[in-house]
Amino acid sequence: MAKSQELDLVIVGGGLVGASLAAALAPLPFKIAMVEAVPFGSRGQPSFDDRATALSEGSRRVFQSMGVWSGMAAEASPIRRIQVSERGRLGSTRLSAEEAGVDALGWVTPNRLIGKALMDFIARHPNISVHAPAKLQSFTADGAGVEAQIEAAEPLSLKAKLLVAADGAQSEVRRQLGIGAERADYAQTAVVCNVRVERPEAETAFERFAEAGPAALLPMGGDKYGFVWVTATDAAPALLGLDAAAFAEQAAERFGGRFGKFIQVGKRASYPLSMVRADAQQAPRALIIGNAAHALHPVAAQGFNLSVRDMAMLAEVLAEARGSDLGAPEVLARYVDARKGDQRGTALFTDVLNRLFANPLTTVAWGRNAGLLAMELMPTARKTFLQHNMGLAGRLPKLARGLPLT
């Protein structure tokens, strides 16, 4: 017989989004279970690998308000300048933290460090039980609550008021809820790795667009960068099959030799790119967040930062619902209504930006070039863009404003 637990909240998915939500709620008097299919710290745990994430200034403020930023700051590298350009054209724009009035536009932070800081924080709160490796088998919901059957070393039955799905773009919870998803296949693949360059430019991130897709360098301190190369999916196998020297040569050429030679290339990984948007994020006793709700193109590094804002708003809504039914329809609707504008706008921005720069038509190319030049010449437009890019525009959750949840 399965062991039973009575809880307030079950989080399915213990990656960066699920763990962030658990950590945000940890100081509150909620009993929470977090269920993750892959053991934490294992090579198969994709959220906690050697890759890095570009955290926006808004996300950093959320993590600082939660009390976990101190565990990430030591190895987080600031982005104080961003340069955006298009290969083969003169148009470019430069953005700086100084003109935005902040210390840094963002912070390049190793995923393993984000994960460790979150899990160390969670471990200090006995009101959160972590089950990993464990897998959701099924769940049922009614007017009283939700009951989830968990496959683990010891089978579990978790009873709660609310189930939150943070189990990725291929969400099993979303499937079991019968919620579909809109998918747009970009026919692109991202190849990612860490590199060392001959001529680094301190604390500066670079994004360079080309017809097949953008390439980006994210500063990780000294001569080390996180490198993202987006290419047509049918060209990715050849790119991955290159030896390290040949890959380094082509990667350096991608930036016109600006950084000299790429003197070291780390282990390469790849993943196909598509936009996935759930048809609904709310169901009886259930909410869908993170990539399960919206997986975006990595252009402009908005995907995880959007999920951080989602997580922070959900934590705020649940904190306000203390003492009442966390899974009540009106509580869930409050969250969905609060986040739909930002989600829609960010998804549209990343989709249009990628499609615009991938369009080979000459007239479109001239328009792109003019747009980059205009951005360079219009400080007001740059500042507006920066506020959105930093996650500091529109309706902000309390945690992003430096305020406690209660």
N, C-alpha and C positions, 0 to 999 in steps of 0.2 A: 504494500500500500504506500502511496506517495505521502511524504511528509508535507504537512500543510503549514503555510505562513499567512498571517493576517497583516496586511500592509495598507498604506495609503496610496502608493504609487509603484508601478513596475515599469522599468525602462528596459526595452529590448534593444540591445546594441550597446556595447561598451567601448566604441571607438571614441574619437575626439569629441564628437557632438554629444553622445550619450553620457560620457564621463564628465563633460563640462556641465551638463544639466544636473547630474547627481551632485557635483561639487557645489554648484550654485545653491542648491536646496539643502545641502548638508547641515548648515547651522540652524535650520528651521525644525520644528518639532514634528517632522514627518517620518514615518517608517517607509523606507525605500528599498527596493531590490533592483539590482542591475544585472542583466543576463547577457553574457557574451559568449559566442560560439567558439572563439579561439583563445587559448591560454595567453594571458598578458605576458609581454616580453618575449614571446616566441617569434621566430622568423616569419611565421604565417600571419601574424597580427599586422594587417596593412597600415593601420593608423599610426603605429608606433615604430616605423621603420627609420632608415637613415636619411630619408628625404626631409626637406624643410618646407615650412609654410610661411608665406608672407603675411604676417598678422598686420591688419590695419591699426592705426592709432586708436580707432574706436574699440577694436577688439582688445587691445592692450589695456584700455581703461576698464573694460568689463572684467578682465582677469585680475587687474589690480584691485578693483572693488570687491571681488570675490575672495581676495587674499591668497591667490596662487601665482601672481606674476613674479614674486620674489624667487620662486623656484625655477623660473624660466629666464630671468633677466641676465644671469651670468653668461650664458652662451648665445643670447639673442643679439643679432647684429643690426644696428640701426640703418634705415634707409632715409638719408637726408636729402637726396636728390634723385629725380627720375628723369631719364631722357627717352623720348619716344620718337622713332624715325621710321621711314619706309625705305627699303632697299632700292637703290637705283634712282632715288629722287631727292630733291633738296629739302623738302618740307620736314621739319622736326620741331619739337617743343621740349622745353626744359622746365621742370617743376621742382620747387624747393620747399623744405620745411620752414625756412626763414620767412618766405612770403606767406605761408599758411599760418604762421604764428605758433608753431609747435616745435618741440624738440626733434621729432622725427616723424616722417610721413607713415612709416611702418617699421616692422621689425621682422627680420628673417630668423625664424626659430626652428631648430630641429624638431621633427615630430616626436621623436623619442623623449625629448625634454619636456614638451607639452604634456605628453602622456604620463611621464613620471611625476611631474608636479601635480597633476590632477589626481592620480592614484594615491600618492602620498597624502594628499589632503583628505581624500575620501577615507583612507585607512584610519585617520584620527577621529572618525565620527561613527560610533557604534550603531547609530540609527540607520546606517546603510549596509546592507548585505550584498556582497559581490559573488556572483555565481559564474565561474569560468574554469574550464570549458563547460558550457551548458547550452542547450538549444531549445527554443520554443517549439513544442509539438503542435499545440492547438490552444484555443482559448474560446470562452463563451462570455457573453455580456448580457445583462438584464438590468432592470431598474435599480437593483441593489448594488451592483458592482460588476467586476470582471474577474474571471478565474482562468488562470493560465497554467497549462500543464507543461512542465519543464523536464527535459531529458538531461540528466546529469549523473554523476557517480551514484548519487542517491536521488531517485525521482522526487520531484517537488510539485506541489500544487500551491500556486501563489494567488491569493485573493486580495483584491485591491479595489479602490474606487476608480482608478484610471490606469490605462496602459498607454505608454508613449513609445512609438516606433522610431528608433534611430538606427535602423539596421541596413542602411545603404540604398543605393539606386536600384538594386534588385530585391527590394524589401519583401521578405516573406510575410510580414504582418500585413502590408498593403495587399498582397495577393490574397491572404485569408479573409481580409475584409471585403474582397471583391471590388476594390477600387482600381480603376485603370489608370494609365499614365500616357500623356502625350510625349512622343519621342521624336526628336529631329536628329537624324544621323548626319554628322558633318563630314563623313568620309575622311576623317583626319585621325591621326594617332599622335599622342604626345610621347616623346622620348625624353626621359629625365635622368640626370646624373649630377654628381658634383664634379667640378673641374678646378684646376689651378691655372692661372694665366700669367703670361710674361709681364704685362704692363697693366696692373690693376688700377682702378680709379676708386678711391676710398669712398665707402658709404653711398655709392651711386648704383641704382638699378637701371637696367637698359632693356627696352623692349623694341625689337625691330621687326617690322611687318614685311612679308613677302607674299607672293601669290599663293604658295602652298600652305602658308600659315605663319604665325609669328614665332620668333625665338626670343628668349628672355634670359638675362643674367641677373641673379639676385645676390647681393653681397653677403658673404658669410664671415667676413673678417680677413684682413691681410690680402693674400692673392687667391683666396678660395671663393668660389661662387656656386650657387645652385643654378643649373643650366636646364632650360626647358626648350625643346626643339619640336615644334608642331609641323608635321609633314603629312602628305597624302597617305592614306592607309596602305595603298598598294605599293608605296615606296618605302614603308617602314621596315620590312624584313631586310632589305638590302642595307639600310642604314644601321640596323642592329647587328648585321653580319660583318660589318667592317672591323678590322683590328683596331686597337686603341690608337695607334699612330695615324691611321687614315681617318678615323672619326675625328680626332683632335684637329687635323688639318682642315677638314671640311667645316667643322664647327667654328674655327677661327675665321675662315673665309666668310662665314655667314655674317660676321660683323665687320667685314671689309678690312681685316687685319688691325683694327683699332687697338686690340689688346695684345698684339704680338702673337706669339705661339701659345696654344693651349698645352701647357707642359705636363699636365697630368689629368687623366680622365678616370673617374670612379666607375663603379658598377652601374650599368645602364638598365633601366626598367622602362616599360612602355604600357600605355593603356589607351583604348579607343575613346574617341570623344563624341559625345552626343549631348543634347539637352533633354532632360527628363523632367516633366512636371506632372505631379499627381493630379488626377481629375478632382480630387477632394482631399482635404487634410484633416477633416473631422468626421468621426463615425461614433456610434453609441459606445461610450466609455473608452474611446481611443482617439489619439492624436498622432499625426505623422510629421516628423521634423527632419532636418538635415537633408542629406542626399536622397532619402526616401521620399521627401516632398519636392525637392528641386535639385537636380544635378546640372551644373552649368559648365560652359566652356571656360577653360582656365585663363583666357585673355583678361588682363587687368586684375587677376587674382582676387576675384570677388566671391567665389563659391563658399569657402569655409567662413569667411567674414560675414556673409549673409546669414549663415547658420548660427554663428555666435550671437548675432542680434536677435534671431528667432529664439534661441535658447534663453537669452536674457529676458526677453519679453514674456516667455512662458513661465519662467521662474517668478517674475513679478506678478503675473496673473494668479498663479497658484498661491503665492504668499498672501495675496489679498483675499483669497478664498479660504484661508485657514478657518477651521471651525465649521465649515459648511461642506457640501458635497463637491470634491475636487473634479469629479467626472460628470457633473451636471451639464446638460447641453448649453446653458447660457454661459457657463464658465469657459467651455471650449470655444464657443462662438466669439467670446470677448478676445481671446488670443488670435483667432483666425482673422477677425476684423482689423485688429491692430497691426497685423503683419502683411496684409494682402497688397497694400500699395508699394511698400519697399520691395517685396518679392517680385511683383509684376514689373516694376521699373528696372530692377537689377537684371532680371532675366532678359528683358528686352534690350537693355544696353549691351550686355555681353554678346547676345545673338547678332544684333545689328552691327556691332563693331567687327566681329569676326567675318561676317558675310561681306561687309563693306570693303575690308582690306583684302579679301580673297577674290573680289570681282576683277577680272582682267580687262574690262572695257576701258579704253583710253580716257573717255569722258569722265568715268567714275574715278579713275586714277588722278586726273587733274583736280577733281573735287576734293579727294582725300588730301592731296598735297596742299591745296589752298586752305583746307580746314586746319591742318597742322600749323601752317604759317600764321593763320588768324589766331589760333590759340596762343602762339608765341607772342603776338603783338597786342593781345587783349588781356591785361592783368585781371580784370573782373571775371572774365570767362574762365581763366585758369583757377581762380580762387573758388568759384562755384564748383568746378569740376573736382578740385581737391577735396572740398568738404564732402562730396558724395563718395569719392574714392577712399577717403579715410573713414567712412562710416559715421560721419558726424553731421549728416543732414537729415532733415525731417524729424519725425517723432522718435525720440531716442528712449530706450529703456532706462530705468533708474540706474542700473549698474553702469551704463555707458556715460552717465552724468555724474558718476562718483557718489551716488546715493545708496544707502543700504536698502534691502528689500522691505524691511519693516522699520 
